Amino acid sequence: MPSLDAARALLAEFPVVDGHNDLPWALREQVRYDLDARDIAADQSAHLHTDLARLRAGGVGAQYWSVYVRSDLPGAVTATLEQIDCVRQLIERHPADLRAALTAADMEAARAEGRIASLMGAEGGHSIDNSLATLRGLYELGVRYMTLTHNDNIAWADSATDEPAVGGLSPFGHEVVREMNRLGMLVDLSHVAATTMRAALDTSTAPVIFSHSSARAVCDHPRNIPDDVLERLPANGGVAMVTFVPKFVLQAAVDWSAAAEENMRANGFHPLDSTAEAMKVHHAFEESHPRPVATVPTVADHLDHIREVAGVDHLGIGGDYDGTPFTPDGLGDVSGYPNLIAELLDRGWSKADLAKVTWQNSVRVLGAAEDVAREEQSRRGPSNATLEQLDG
């Protein structure tokens, strides 16, 4: 297995910066943050995609821990603070393995120490409750990116998986992007509508990221990035971090999911209904129509395409572990990254290019956001604009 050995050697020098891991939400849902009950210093493979040993085996050197909360959850700001507190507790419990990181320099320091740089990303603008002061508060607590929406629209931004409402970003939405630039918080365009992607790119003076999205030309799902948006990344300086979720990377899985949802509706159930009767209908469908399985090459096809359209300087990885029930063969948990790097080596990717994908591009982007913030802060102070003032 020479390619796998070469992949591990490369990751020892240039480890993976992963853009999105939902471990905090899994800990909330499974054990309500009882970190003894799900101690990631022990093998958690029966419950989670993530633990310290598997992060080490996977060559992970920096992780953006998602501090996601559901968009329909009452008290989303409070729940986001609880998620942030969970990440802080994890870092405090495991200082030999995890290091809090707020800057690109912190990421490099963690790599030099052999620790995993731990950053945070808020997933959905509902986490700021239409308040720029709350956005600043999240930044002060260590949040270094915010995904503008999750699966549902918010008052000022359209989601990829909801009906268009404001045509991308409202005037207040543009102000949110400007304030994120002023802070040095990365604008994350995963989950948002293509119109929102374009509007954010029109406004942002700092590089954007897609923390966990793949290429729409390879797999036609609205969560993925259209080529015209990928073509804008070189001018913006941003990074598309390819995700592993089968229904976002494998066209057959997209089509299967659509058929499964239609079958639920035909039988009188909402596609997301998880009652016993509804699940009986779903399991019967799955028995007669086996779920398509994504593989390591499936994911590699997205990296190939984005490299061709946007260039290797604008590529990264965002697995979405512990945020998806299904994973590709060979990428079943956070230990699987070497399999993907080995596949890319077999496809002729150079070590220099792979070092960009795993480490260098993502560190560069955060550093560039810090540079923009310094410039913006020298010219203007915090915005106190409100949704009502700008959107009426």
VOGU-3710 file (C-alpha; in Angstrom, 3 decimals, decimal comma):
1> mpsldaaral> 0,000/0,000/0,000  2,628/2,571/-1,049  0,088/5,340/-1,732  -1,452/4,975/1,711  1,985/5,112/3,331  2,790/8,224/1,273  -0,543/9,775/2,266  0,168/9,244/5,959  3,646/10,704/5,577  2,225/13,780/3,863
11> laefpvvdgh> -0,419/14,237/6,573  2,251/13,993/9,261  3,760/17,155/7,774  0,655/18,892/6,415  -2,315/17,592/8,397  -5,948/18,069/7,474  -7,779/21,243/8,347  -11,368/19,988/8,385  -14,014/22,660/7,918  -16,951/21,057/9,680
21> ndlpwalreq> -17,518/18,462/12,402  -20,798/18,240/14,325  -19,436/16,474/17,410  -20,811/19,159/19,795  -24,372/18,664/18,526  -24,000/14,871/18,751  -22,845/15,268/22,359  -25,844/17,477/23,082  -28,306/15,071/21,475  -26,850/11,838/22,838
31> vrydldardi> -25,790/12,694/26,383  -26,678/16,365/26,969  -22,988/17,276/27,212  -22,081/14,571/29,725  -18,502/14,349/28,520  -17,770/11,420/30,816  -20,484/9,399/29,103  -18,917/10,159/25,687  -15,273/10,601/26,618  -13,455/11,175/23,319
41> aadqsahlht> -10,207/10,006/24,939  -11,802/6,532/24,726  -13,003/4,606/21,679  -16,377/6,062/20,706  -16,818/4,166/17,442  -20,086/2,643/18,689  -21,621/6,112/19,070  -19,674/8,755/17,152  -17,567/9,334/14,055  -15,053/11,217/16,200
51> dlarlraggv> -12,640/10,525/19,041  -9,062/11,549/19,710  -7,417/8,318/18,546  -9,274/8,388/15,242  -8,515/12,081/14,718  -4,842/11,198/15,147  -5,135/8,194/12,804  -6,809/10,416/10,230  -4,026/12,983/10,253  -6,273/15,831/11,432
61> gaqywsvyvr> -4,278/18,886/12,484  -7,046/21,465/12,781  -10,780/21,103/13,230  -13,544/23,652/12,916  -16,024/22,338/15,473  -19,519/23,311/14,408  -21,504/25,065/17,125  -24,667/24,371/15,136  -28,173/24,545/16,543  -31,402/23,757/14,679
71> sdlpgavtat> -33,008/26,746/12,985  -36,408/25,881/14,537  -35,002/25,650/18,064  -36,415/28,241/20,484  -33,628/30,198/22,129  -31,099/29,579/19,362  -28,619/32,106/20,779  -28,608/30,385/24,174  -28,203/26,975/22,560  -25,295/28,291/20,467
81> leqidcvrql> -23,617/29,514/23,663  -24,069/26,032/25,128  -22,423/24,553/22,039  -19,491/26,953/22,404  -19,197/25,958/26,046  -19,075/22,281/24,996  -16,116/22,949/22,680  -14,327/24,877/25,422  -14,872/21,989/27,840  -13,474/19,512/25,309
91> ierhpadlra> -10,333/21,615/24,869  -9,881/21,991/28,638  -10,329/18,232/29,203  -7,794/17,222/26,554  -4,937/19,763/26,576  -2,349/17,256/25,317  -4,351/16,731/22,120  -6,415/19,886/21,537  -5,393/23,534/21,469  -7,794/26,458/21,183
101> altaadmeaa> -7,089/28,424/17,996  -8,320/31,909/17,135  -5,845/32,870/14,411  -3,792/31,414/11,580  -0,732/31,797/13,823  -2,486/29,704/16,489  -3,094/27,001/13,896  0,596/26,911/12,987  1,587/26,874/16,659  -0,685/23,896/17,290
111> raegriaslm> 0,841/22,052/14,343  4,335/22,732/15,679  3,301/21,342/19,061  1,650/18,268/17,572  -1,770/19,292/18,874  -5,058/19,635/16,984  -5,983/23,278/16,500  -9,584/23,663/17,626  -11,633/26,414/16,019  -15,375/27,054/15,988
121> gaegghsidn> -17,919/27,779/13,287  -21,553/28,811/13,837  -23,903/27,129/11,381  -26,720/29,471/10,427  -27,449/33,157/10,847  -30,359/32,307/13,156  -27,630/31,974/15,803  -27,306/35,784/15,970  -31,056/36,545/16,121  -30,734/39,465/13,674
131> slatlrglye> -28,262/41,235/15,968  -24,842/42,494/14,920  -23,958/42,888/18,604  -24,636/39,163/19,062  -22,432/38,463/16,020  -19,623/40,387/17,741  -20,262/38,458/20,936  -19,824/35,134/19,124  -16,568/36,391/17,640  -15,297/37,366/21,088
141> lgvrymtlth> -16,125/33,845/22,299  -13,971/32,363/19,545  -16,305/31,720/16,613  -14,290/32,192/13,432  -16,849/31,491/10,744  -20,589/31,749/10,389  -22,600/29,875/7,796  -25,135/32,467/6,664  -28,055/30,007/6,720  -28,758/26,404/7,555
151> ndniawadsa> -31,569/24,472/5,820  -34,169/27,215/6,255  -34,271/30,828/5,121  -33,693/33,524/7,689  -35,019/37,068/7,510  -31,982/38,351/5,618  -30,631/35,401/3,589  -31,977/32,608/1,381  -31,085/28,965/2,010  -30,313/26,419/-0,704
161> tdepavggls> -33,075/24,136/0,555  -35,919/26,618/1,045  -38,089/28,715/-1,277  -36,429/31,997/-2,394  -37,575/34,920/-0,252  -35,165/37,878/-0,429  -33,318/37,060/-3,658  -30,052/36,141/-1,962  -29,170/38,711/0,708  -31,328/41,570/1,957
171> pfghevvrem> -29,719/44,954/2,722  -29,260/43,791/6,330  -27,705/40,563/5,019  -25,102/42,578/3,126  -24,410/44,503/6,351  -23,885/41,203/8,198  -21,239/40,244/5,617  -19,547/43,639/5,962  -19,482/43,334/9,758  -18,051/39,811/9,512
181> nrlgmlvdls> -15,299/41,210/7,285  -14,611/43,953/9,840  -14,358/41,387/12,633  -12,256/38,847/10,773  -15,001/36,198/10,868  -15,067/34,050/7,744  -18,241/34,162/5,658  -19,305/30,541/5,121  -21,483/29,899/2,072  -22,334/26,238/2,605
191> hvaattmraa> -26,114/25,708/2,859  -26,978/29,015/1,180  -28,791/29,504/-2,116  -26,667/30,176/-5,199  -28,124/33,709/-5,268  -26,867/34,186/-1,699  -23,413/32,885/-2,687  -23,209/35,437/-5,501  -24,513/38,292/-3,346  -22,003/37,527/-0,578
201> ldtstapvif> -19,151/37,409/-3,103  -20,301/40,777/-4,449  -20,015/42,287/-0,952  -17,211/40,474/0,868  -13,794/42,108/0,883  -12,290/39,011/2,529  -12,031/35,436/1,240  -15,128/33,314/1,788  -15,282/29,621/2,560  -17,619/26,744/1,877
211> shssaravcd> -17,080/24,734/5,054  -18,719/21,547/3,719  -19,958/21,657/0,121  -19,090/19,873/-3,106  -19,411/20,537/-6,849  -22,871/20,882/-8,382  -21,601/19,976/-11,844  -20,592/16,553/-10,494  -23,655/16,020/-8,281  -26,724/18,158/-8,927
221> hprnipddvl> -27,866/19,016/-5,412  -28,726/22,583/-4,314  -26,287/22,243/-1,378  -23,410/22,120/-3,861  -21,502/24,942/-5,544  -22,291/25,907/-9,172  -19,361/26,356/-11,536  -19,961/30,093/-12,004  -19,456/30,541/-8,250  -16,365/28,316/-8,239
231> erlpanggva> -14,960/30,453/-11,060  -15,143/33,496/-8,750  -13,056/31,959/-5,965  -9,631/32,860/-7,412  -10,483/36,584/-7,458  -11,975/36,350/-3,978  -9,239/34,111/-2,547  -11,719/31,742/-0,921  -11,755/27,977/-0,388  -14,316/25,280/-1,206
241> mvtfvpkfvl> -14,047/22,497/1,387  -15,386/19,315/-0,179  -17,838/17,329/1,934  -18,311/13,559/2,137  -22,101/13,312/2,658  -23,310/10,704/0,120  -26,465/12,591/-0,888  -24,303/15,621/-1,754  -21,562/13,781/-3,668  -23,240/10,881/-5,491
251> qaavdwsaaa> -25,929/11,622/-8,077  -27,498/8,198/-7,595  -27,891/9,004/-3,885  -29,581/12,336/-4,735  -32,023/10,541/-7,034  -32,607/7,790/-4,462  -33,368/10,329/-1,730  -35,878/12,107/-3,986  -37,602/8,789/-4,748  -37,658/7,832/-1,050
261> eenmrangfh> -39,226/11,178/-0,135  -41,842/10,832/-2,880  -42,665/7,348/-1,613  -43,249/8,771/1,890  -45,587/11,442/0,524  -47,454/8,885/-1,591  -48,090/6,925/1,585  -49,368/9,950/3,486  -46,229/10,793/5,495  -43,950/13,820/5,591
271> pldstaeamk> -40,478/12,825/4,285  -38,923/13,660/7,676  -41,552/11,796/9,725  -39,714/9,405/12,058  -42,711/7,785/13,758  -42,807/3,988/13,827  -45,452/3,804/11,074  -43,551/6,208/8,830  -40,267/4,376/9,335  -41,983/1,101/8,412
281> vhhafeeshp> -42,832/2,634/5,052  -39,302/3,964/4,622  -37,609/0,665/5,548  -39,820/-1,211/3,086  -38,728/1,179/0,352  -35,070/0,754/1,297  -35,380/-3,035/1,211  -36,740/-3,008/-2,330  -34,529/-0,087/-3,455  -31,072/-0,451/-1,806
291> rpvatvptva> -29,434/2,838/-0,886  -26,601/3,767/-3,312  -23,149/3,765/-1,706  -20,601/6,534/-2,251  -16,882/5,702/-2,244  -13,529/7,442/-1,898  -13,333/7,914/-5,706  -16,782/9,556/-5,593  -15,399/12,274/-3,319  -12,138/12,532/-5,276
301> dhldhireva> -14,152/13,322/-8,425  -15,375/16,515/-6,733  -11,834/17,546/-5,815  -10,734/16,918/-9,397  -13,541/19,080/-10,740  -13,043/21,981/-8,335  -9,297/21,949/-9,026  -10,079/22,230/-12,748  -12,588/25,078/-12,334  -11,254/27,103/-9,377
311> gvdhlgiggd> -7,659/25,924/-9,069  -5,829/23,985/-6,388  -5,316/27,108/-4,260  -9,058/27,166/-3,557  -9,661/23,648/-2,301  -10,070/22,153/1,151  -11,897/19,394/3,048  -15,013/19,531/5,250  -16,191/16,033/6,063  -19,372/16,822/8,086
321> ydgtpftpdg> -18,657/13,941/10,462  -21,187/13,393/13,259  -23,583/15,480/11,185  -24,632/12,737/8,765  -25,949/9,216/9,349  -24,311/7,881/6,183  -20,726/8,089/4,961  -18,841/6,821/1,899  -17,062/3,478/1,929  -13,500/4,170/3,053
331> lgdvsgypnl> -14,465/7,430/4,738  -16,559/6,019/7,558  -15,148/8,264/10,291  -12,403/10,810/10,972  -9,690/8,182/10,555  -10,416/7,930/6,829  -8,667/11,012/5,403  -5,510/9,084/4,403  -7,646/6,980/2,053  -8,734/10,116/0,194
341> iaelldrgws> -5,205/11,504/-0,002  -3,955/8,114/-1,274  -6,630/8,167/-3,994  -5,525/11,640/-5,093  -1,872/10,554/-5,129  -2,893/7,651/-7,363  -4,596/10,178/-9,664  -1,332/12,064/-10,038  -1,830/14,912/-7,599  1,502/16,294/-6,441
351> kadlakvtwq> 2,510/16,440/-2,801  2,810/20,224/-3,082  -0,788/20,475/-4,299  -2,061/18,113/-1,627  -0,310/20,143/1,080  -2,396/23,106/-0,094  -5,615/21,095/0,068  -5,002/19,631/3,502  -3,387/22,535/5,367  -2,067/25,568/3,567
361> nsvrvlgaae> -5,164/26,920/1,822  -7,327/26,954/4,939  -4,644/28,562/7,090  -4,045/31,190/4,401  -7,733/32,078/4,209  -8,061/32,715/7,949  -4,895/34,813/7,868  -6,255/36,823/4,941  -9,494/37,467/6,841  -7,406/38,787/9,741
371> dvareeqsrr> -5,546/41,130/7,364  -8,818/42,466/5,956  -10,171/42,982/9,479  -7,172/45,087/10,473  -7,693/47,289/7,421  -11,453/47,573/7,945  -11,075/48,387/11,649  -8,648/51,183/10,802  -11,388/52,802/8,717  -14,637/52,179/10,628
381> gpsnatleql> -16,108/51,097/13,915  -18,774/48,508/14,733  -22,067/48,638/12,859  -25,179/49,119/14,993  -27,575/48,806/12,061  -30,749/46,819/12,638  -32,895/44,589/10,462  -35,770/47,042/10,825  -33,648/50,026/9,757  -32,208/48,386/6,655
391> dg> -34,949/46,020/5,526  -38,011/47,943/6,709
//
